[in-house]
């Protein structure tokens, strides 16, 4: 079963774009939430992760703060 992936990002964040490009390259479907416009989503990820950085990538119930290719590969079970 496919995992639910959400990328919390801002339009000006280069690491957010890198993370989204990585997911696209790997064929992972994901939803994007712009936390610059969605204050409720911004509060949610701050409450959940205790971080104010983007991107925050939610994979089911797990969070990856920042663009961490190794952690994303592991959580999404991406084969090399």
C-alpha positions as CSV (number, residue, x, y, z in Angstrom):
1,X,0.0,0.0,0.0
2,X,1.3,3.4,-0.9
3,X,2.3,5.7,1.9
4,X,0.7,9.1,2.3
5,X,3.3,11.8,1.7
6,X,2.9,15.5,2.4
7,X,5.5,18.1,1.8
8,X,5.1,21.2,4.0
9,X,7.1,24.0,2.3
10,X,7.3,27.6,1.3
11,X,7.6,29.1,-2.2
12,X,11.1,30.5,-1.5
13,X,12.8,27.5,0.0
14,X,15.4,25.8,-2.2
15,X,15.5,22.7,-0.1
16,X,11.8,22.3,-0.5
17,X,12.2,22.3,-4.2
18,X,15.1,19.8,-3.9
19,X,12.9,17.5,-1.8
20,X,9.9,17.8,-4.3
21,X,12.2,17.1,-7.2
22,X,13.6,14.0,-5.4
23,X,10.2,12.6,-4.8
24,X,9.1,13.3,-8.4
25,X,12.3,11.5,-9.7
26,X,11.5,8.5,-7.5
27,X,7.9,8.4,-8.7
28,X,6.5,9.2,-5.3
29,X,3.0,10.8,-5.2
30,X,2.8,13.6,-2.7
31,X,0.7,16.6,-1.6
32,X,2.2,20.0,-1.1
33,X,1.1,22.4,1.7
34,X,2.3,25.9,1.5
35,X,2.9,26.9,5.2
36,X,3.4,30.5,4.2
37,X,-0.3,30.7,3.3
38,X,-1.7,28.0,5.6
39,X,-1.1,29.1,9.2
40,X,-3.0,26.1,10.7
41,X,-0.7,23.7,8.8
42,X,2.4,25.7,10.0
43,X,1.2,25.4,13.6
44,X,0.6,21.7,13.2
45,X,4.1,20.9,12.0
46,X,5.7,23.1,14.6
47,X,3.6,21.3,17.3
48,X,4.4,17.9,15.9
49,X,8.1,18.4,15.2
50,X,9.1,21.2,17.6
51,X,10.9,22.7,14.6
52,X,10.3,25.9,12.5
53,X,12.2,24.7,9.4
54,X,11.0,23.7,6.0
55,X,10.7,21.4,4.3
56,X,8.9,19.1,6.6
57,X,8.0,15.9,4.9
58,X,5.3,13.7,6.5
59,X,5.3,10.1,5.5
60,X,2.3,8.5,7.2
61,X,3.0,9.2,10.9
62,X,6.7,10.0,10.5
63,X,8.3,13.4,9.9
64,X,11.5,14.3,8.2
65,X,12.6,17.8,8.9
66,X,14.8,19.2,6.1
67,X,15.8,17.5,2.9
68,X,17.4,14.2,4.2
69,X,17.7,12.0,1.2
70,X,18.9,9.0,3.2
71,X,16.0,9.2,5.7
72,X,13.5,9.6,2.9
73,X,14.9,6.6,1.0
74,X,14.6,4.5,4.1
75,X,11.1,5.6,5.2
76,X,9.7,5.3,1.6
77,X,11.5,2.0,1.0
78,X,13.1,3.3,-2.2
79,X,15.4,0.8,-3.8
80,X,18.6,2.1,-5.4
